[in-house]
Every structure is written in C-alpha cells, then in structure tokens.
C-alpha cells in the first residue's frame, strides 16, 4: 500500500465548481486586470483542476465573458410618454456602463478575443445585445410617436452614441459633459441622425 502525498482537492458539484471558478475569476480580474488573469490562477483560487475550468470554457476570454455577463445589469428605460426624457435616460445608461468597470473590462475583453469568433458571438449575445435591445425599443417608441424620423437608422444611432461614450471614457478618460449629451439627443430629435439608405 502506498501513501498519498499532497492534499486532495475537495470535490464540488458541477454547479458549485462553476460558481467557484467565476468567483475566483472575478477576484483576480478585479485585482490584477485582464492581462494578469490566467486559467491556472483561476483554477488554483477556485480550488479546482484546470480541466474543470476547460469543461465549461475554451479559454480565459470565455470565462471573463461569462463573468461580465453575470455581473451585468441592463438598465431598463420604461415608456414615459416623453421621447426626449427616454432618450436621455438611455444615453445616461450608456454612459454609466461604458464609464464603469464593466465597460472598461468589456473593451479589454473585445480586444483580447481576436480571431475567436465563438467567444465574440457570446459576448455580443450575452452582454451587448441585451443593451442594444433596450436602446432599439426606446428609439422605436420615439419613431412610433413621430418624434424621430421614420427612416432613422436605429442601429447606426446607437453605434454613434455608444461610440462617443466608449471613446470618451475608454480611450480619452474624459467624462461626457451633460451639455454634449443634450446636444446629441436634440440633434436626433431634430432629424440630424443617421438615416436608412
């Protein structure tokens, strides 16, 4: 009979192991950033084998994408009967997300996925698309009320607003002034917004 050397890892249910992995990834991401996060360190901190991590995710980017989706709260913009107020609420939600930790981590993650189309599609489906759906609903209500042009290119408008907010917070680290937000919303309401071709 041989003695076992080294301590055995505790056995976790699959669900418990998955949650431990995501919690460990979050702790590491928050303290060391994306570049400092590794599968090995995630597994060690979670108390699981690396193969347990790979059971659910093909790479670090996929783990972080799931973590960001889990942490992500989509701000709903209710129908207030006032298109301008709803557009301002929408723009505020865009700014809050892009200027916060989730937005900056998302930008790093998108840059890191490179050619990994599967992870990129998961990020779009789980993090980006739910936000865009809220934005589309707000803009479509404005179109239905006649406050926005019927031929408005909704996705292009959302791209412009998200682009401005991401550029200011993610690249220039300059807050988007309220006066700029008001001008961009008022430009859309005045019909100065991307149109469908």
SVG drawing of the C-alpha trace seen along z (x, -y; Angstrom):
<svg xmlns="http://www.w3.org/2000/svg" viewBox="-47 -72 51 74">
<polyline fill="none" stroke="black" stroke-width="0.4" points="0.0,0.0 1.4,-3.4 0.7,-6.6 -0.7,-9.5 1.4,-12.6 -0.1,-16.0 -3.6,-17.1 -6.6,-16.2 -8.8,-18.9 -12.3,-18.9 -15.0,-17.6 -17.6,-20.1 -20.8,-19.6 -20.5,-20.8 -22.7,-23.8 -20.7,-24.7 -17.4,-24.3 -18.6,-26.6 -19.7,-29.2 -16.3,-29.0 -14.5,-29.4 -16.5,-32.5 -16.0,-34.0 -12.2,-33.3 -12.1,-34.8 -13.9,-37.9 -11.5,-38.3 -8.4,-38.0 -9.8,-40.3 -10.7,-43.0 -7.2,-42.9 -4.9,-42.1 -6.8,-43.1 -7.4,-41.1 -3.8,-40.6 -3.0,-39.3 -5.8,-36.7 -4.8,-33.2 -6.6,-29.9 -4.0,-28.4 -4.6,-31.1 -8.4,-30.9 -8.3,-27.1 -6.0,-27.4 -8.0,-30.1 -11.3,-28.2 -9.8,-25.0 -10.4,-23.0 -8.3,-21.4 -7.6,-23.3 -9.6,-20.7 -12.7,-21.8 -12.3,-25.3 -11.9,-23.9 -15.0,-21.8 -17.1,-24.9 -14.9,-27.5 -12.3,-27.1 -10.1,-30.0 -9.7,-32.9 -11.7,-35.3 -14.7,-33.0 -14.5,-32.7 -14.3,-36.5 -17.2,-37.0 -19.4,-34.8 -18.3,-36.6 -19.1,-40.0 -22.5,-38.8 -23.2,-37.5 -22.3,-40.9 -24.0,-42.9 -27.3,-44.6 -29.2,-46.0 -30.8,-49.4 -34.4,-49.3 -35.9,-52.5 -39.7,-52.5 -42.2,-54.2 -42.6,-57.6 -44.6,-59.1 -41.7,-61.6 -39.2,-60.6 -36.6,-63.2 -36.7,-62.0 -36.4,-58.4 -33.5,-59.1 -31.7,-61.0 -32.3,-58.0 -30.9,-55.7 -27.9,-57.9 -27.2,-58.1 -27.4,-54.3 -24.9,-54.0 -22.5,-56.4 -22.9,-54.7 -22.0,-51.3 -19.1,-52.5 -17.5,-54.6 -17.8,-51.9 -15.7,-48.8 -17.9,-46.6 -17.5,-48.8 -13.7,-49.1 -13.4,-45.4 -15.6,-44.7 -13.3,-46.9 -10.3,-44.9 -12.1,-41.7 -13.2,-42.6 -9.6,-43.5 -8.4,-40.2 -10.7,-37.8 -9.0,-38.4 -10.0,-35.7 -12.1,-33.8 -15.5,-34.2 -17.3,-31.9 -16.3,-34.0 -17.0,-37.2 -20.5,-36.0 -21.1,-35.0 -20.0,-38.5 -22.4,-40.1 -25.3,-37.9 -24.9,-38.0 -23.6,-41.5 -24.0,-43.8 -27.2,-42.7 -29.4,-43.0 -28.4,-46.7 -29.0,-47.3 -32.5,-45.8 -33.4,-48.3 -32.0,-51.1 -33.9,-49.9 -37.1,-49.8 -36.6,-53.4 -35.8,-54.7 -38.6,-52.7 -41.1,-54.3 -39.8,-57.7 -40.3,-56.8 -43.8,-55.5 -44.7,-58.8 -43.5,-60.8 -40.7,-62.4 -38.0,-60.8 -37.7,-60.3 -39.4,-57.2 -36.3,-56.4 -33.9,-56.7 -31.2,-54.1 -31.7,-52.9 -28.6,-50.7 -26.4,-53.5 -27.7,-56.0 -27.0,-53.5 -23.5,-52.9 -22.8,-56.6 -23.9,-57.1 -22.1,-54.0 -19.0,-55.0 -18.9,-58.5 -19.4,-57.2 -16.8,-54.5 -14.2,-56.7 -14.6,-59.4 -14.4,-57.0 -12.3,-54.2 -9.7,-56.0 -9.6,-59.6 -10.7,-59.1 -12.7,-62.3 -16.3,-62.4 -19.0,-63.2 -20.5,-66.5 -24.2,-66.8 -24.3,-69.6 -22.9,-67.3 -25.4,-64.5 -28.3,-67.1 -27.0,-68.3 -26.7,-64.7 -30.2,-63.9 -31.6,-67.1 -29.8,-66.5 -31.5,-63.2 -34.9,-64.7 -34.3,-67.5 -33.8,-64.8 -30.0,-65.1 -29.3,-61.4 -28.2,-58.5 -30.9,-57.5 -31.5,-54.2 -30.1,-54.1"/>
</svg>
